[in-house]
């Protein structure tokens, strides 16, 4: 991924650390430490944190500084549902414009995903997987639809590859199928494959989240800690299970 400014680089690094669970809700963001970590001045770090603040991923706490924002799970997954609907529309308008060069580029990204999965580099897998879909969506001539996806992605904090890595082999099979359907110009087939993949990915995520809510001891060391804290699970287990029921209904799981 190419970055036009140091701020863009810092933004992507901090955001990916939040999405991957390396930075957890409530963790403090110290500009001095981040500048040292990324070997840059304070200015791009401040600018990156400002952007993350406007996207709701970090917030200011009086007298304590800037911290990673707590996750509003209902909000995040409602936004995810909306994003998936827009992505379907974008893909539908993109497939007719897929060229042989695009197919070759998609296979190249696909091969990188396979390599990353075999190497166990799930954080990098998450980033490259996003670029796979972004490449597809960018074939659409409708810039405002693409822009809506970008805006919705900025406030989305789901990361299937980290929360439910067991789903990745099946997901990679579907990546290959999606490329083949796009190459054939099969719009309806590509959209159906895309929709199935996203639904099954989220089903896997909700399965892991439900296991953690039922068995809070599983939270330790789990990427699901980016969504839950153990004390909240132990205090509100029944309410959290009802919340998961509602979210699964939103995605029409059965």
N, C-alpha and C positions, 0 to 999 in steps of 0.2 A: 504494500500500500504506500502510495506517495503522499507526502504532506507538503502543503504549500508554505506553511509557517510553523514556527516552533510552538505557537499556541495550539495549532491543530494537532501536533504530535502529542503535546502534554494532555490535551483534552481526550484524545483517543486512549492514551495509556491509563489515565485515571478512570475514565469511564469503563474500560475493559476490566480494570481491577475491581470495580464495583460490581459489574455484571458477573464476573467469575467468582465472586465471594472472597477474593483476596482482601478487599476492604469491606467490612461488614457494617450493617446499620449501627450508627452510634459511634463508629470509629472517627477519631479526630484527624483532620487534614491540616498538617503543619507545612506552610509554604516553604520554610527553610529546608525541611527534610525532603520534600518533594523535589525542590530545585537541585539538591545534592544527588538524589536518586536518579534524576533524568539528565543531570549535567547541563543545566541551563540556568538562566537568571530568574529572579523572582517574577518579573513582569509577565512572561507567557504563562507561568503557573497561576498567577492571579487571574489572568484573562480566561484561562481554561476553567477555573473554579467558578468564575462569574457565569460562564455559559452553563455549567452543570447546575448552578443554583437556579437559573431561569428555567431549566428543564425539570427541576424538582428532584434531582438525584442527590443534591447536598442541601443543607440548610444551615443557617447561622443560629447558634445557641448563645444567648446573652452570657457574658463573662467567661465563656469557655471556648469560643471560636467556631470554626466551621466543621461540621460533622457530616458523615454519610447519612442521608435521610432514611427514616424508617419506611418500611414498605407497606403501602396500602394495597393489600392483595386484591381486593375487589376491583379497585381502580385499574391496577396493572393488567389483570386478565380481561376486564371489559375493553380496555384499549387494545389488547392483543386480539380479541375477537373482531373488533372493528378493523384492525390492521389486516387481518387475514382476508376479510371481505374485499378490501381495497386491493390487496395483492392479487386476488383472483381476477379482478377486473383488469388490473395492469397486465397480468400475464396473458389474458385473453387478447389484449390489444398488441402485445409484444410478439407473440408467436409468428404472425404473418410476416414479420420483418427479420426473422432469424436467417442469417446467411451461413454458408459453409464455413467462413472464417469465424463466425460466432460459435458454431458448433465445436470447432477445433479449440477455441478458447475455453469453452465450458468443460470440455474433456480434460484440458490441462488443469483447470481448477479442481475438477473431480479427482484426478490423479494425486494432486497435492493433499486433498482431504483424506484419501486412502492412506497416504504416507504418514500424515499426522496422526491418524487414528492408530495405525500400527505402532507408532512411536510413543503413543500415550500422551501426546501433547494436546490435551483437550482445550486448554485456554486458546492456543493458536488455532485449533480446529474451529472454535466458536467464531473467531474473527474471519477466517477464510470461508466458512459456511455462509456467513452474512454476505461476503463478496460474491459468492456463487449466485445467490438470489438477486442481489443488486445488479449483477451483470444481465441477468434475464430481464428484469424489470426495466432496465435502461434501454432495452430495444424498443420499448413502447414510444410512439411519437407524442404521447400525451404528457407533457411536462408537469401539469398541475396534479395529475394523478400520482406521478412519481414523487412529486414534492410532498404530497399527503403521506405517502409511505415513509418518507424520510422523517417527517415530523412525528409520526406515531412511533417510529422505531426509537426515537430519541428518549421517549418517556417509558418505553417498555423495558422490563427487567427480567424477562424470561430467557433462560439459556438451557435448552433441552440437552445439548451435548454434555453439559456439566452436571445437571441435576439427574438426568437419566441416561448415562452413557451406554447402558445395555441396549438402548434402542438404535444406536449408531449403525450397526451392520445392516439392519433393515432399512434405515434411512438412506444409506449409500446405494442400496439396490434401487430405491425409488429415485435417487438422483440420476442414476444411469437411465432409468426408464423415462424420466422427464426430458433428458437430453434427446433421447431417441424420438420421442413424440414431437418435440419441438423441431427436430431435423426433418421429420415427415410432414410438418405443417399441420399436424392434428391438433387443432385448437381445443376442441372439447375434451379430447383424451388428455392433453397436457393439463388443463384446468382440473379435471377430475383427479389426476395423479397428484397434483399439487395440493388439492384440498384434502385428499386421503392422507398424504404425508404429514401435513400440518396437524390434522386431527389426531392421528396415531401418535405423533410426537407429544402432543399435549396430554393425551391419555396416559402416556408413560410418565410424564412429569407429575400429573395429579396422583398417579399410583404411588410414586415415591413420597410425595408430600403427605398423602393419607397414612402411609406406613409410619412416617416420622411423628405425625400427630398422635397416632395410636400407641407408639412406642418411643417416647421422648428421648430415651437413651441413645437412639440411632442418630440424633441430631449432631452429636459430637463428631467433628471432622467431616460432616456432610455439607455439600453445597447448598442444601436446603436451609442452612443457617443464614443464608442471605435473605430468607423470607421470614423465618421464625426465630424467636428466642425461647429457650427451654422454659423459662418462668412463665411466659405467656401461654405456652402449650399446657403446662400443668395447671394453670389457673383457669383457662378457658377452653379446655379440650372439646366439650360438647358444642360450643359456639363455633369453633374452628371447623369441626366436622360438618356442621350445617352449612358453613360458608363454602366448603369444598363441594357439598351437594349442589348448591346453587350454581357454582361455577361450572361444574360438569354438565348441569342442565343447560347453561348458556351455550355450551359447545355441542349440545345434543348428543352427549354420550349416553349409551344404554348398556 
